[in-house]
Amino acid sequence: MNDKFSNSFNDLKEKLEKIESKLDEYLNSNDFENFSKSLEFRFSLLKEIEVYKENPETQNIVQDILKKDLEREKRIKEQFEKIKIQQLNLQKSKNAMKTGYLKVEENMSRHKINKSG
């Protein structure tokens, strides 16, 4: 590889390493908006690095990204399941509060009727 290509490749590699780090950071902090934006940016970098696809180092980079993405996918699914459970519990709590409020309101109405009658 000549120097121009080498510099360009190394720049892309460095950017990919940084974005990979950011992806983990955003996932750990549940910042899915920036996580999504970073995935889009990474996709553009991967398009650029495609010209070096014959380079074994490029192949290693892509393999590492795939491994990390599988782990990320697993973590996202786990978080999604937790959110689903929390949502169900929240709905149950909401229904319980509503039912409890209606019973209190009904008892107060009976109390007023008994008191006046």
N, C-alpha and C positions, 0 to 999 in steps of 0.2 A: 504494500500500500504506500502510495506516495504521501508526503507530509500534509498536503491539503486534505486528502481523504482521511488520513489518520486523525487530524485535528477535528474534522467534522464528526467522525465516528466517536471520538472521545468526548466531544461536546454532547452528542446525543446520549451517549452512555451515562454521562454525569447527570444530565437532565432526567433521564429515566430513573436513576438511583434516587434522586431527590424526590421525584413524584411518587415513587414507591414508598418512601419514608412518610411522605405527607398522607398518602392513602391510609396507611396504618394509623397515623395520628388522628385523622378525621374519623375513622371507624371506631377507634377507642373512645373518642369523645362524642360519639353519636351525631356527628356533624355531617348528615347525609347530603346536604346541599353542596357543600364543598367537596365531599367525597365524589359525588356525581360529576361535578365540574372537572375534578382532577382526572377522573376516568376518561372524560372526553379529551382532555389535554394529552393524556398518555397515549390515547389512540392515535392522535396526530403525530406524536413522536415515533410510535411504532411504524406508521406509514413511512416516515422519513428514513428510519433505520432499515427498512426493507431492501434498499439498494445494496446493503451489506449482508444479505441473507446467506451468502456462501461462506462468510467468515464464521469459523467455529465459535468465536466469542459471542457473536450475535445470537447464534443458536442457543448458547448457554444462558444468555440474558433472557431470551424468550422462554426457555424452559423454567428458569427461576420465577419469572413473572407468572407463568401458568400454575406453578406450585403454590405461590403466595395467593393467587386468586382463588384456588380451591379452598384454602384455609379461610380466606375472607368470606367466601360464599357460605361456608359452614357456620361461621360466626354470625353472619347476617341472618341466616335461617334460625339460629338459636335465639337471636334477639327478637326476630319477628314472632316466634312462638311465645316468648315472654310477653310481648306486647299484646298478642291475642288473648292470653290468659288474663292479663291486667284489664283489658277491655271487657271481657266477660265478667270479671269480678266487679268492675265499676258499674256495669249494667245491672247486676244482681243487687248491688248496694243501692243504686238509684231506685230500683223497684221496691226494695225493702223500705227505704225512706218514704217513698210515695205511699206505700201501703200503710206504714206506721202513721204518717201524717193524716191519712184519711180516717184511720181508727181513732186517733186523738180528736179529730174534728167531730166525728160521729159521737164520741163520748161526751164532748163538750155540749153538743146539741141536746143530747139526752139529759144531761145535767141541768140545762136551762129549762127544758120542758118539765122535769121533775120538780124543780125549784119553783116554777110558776104555777104548777098544776096541782 
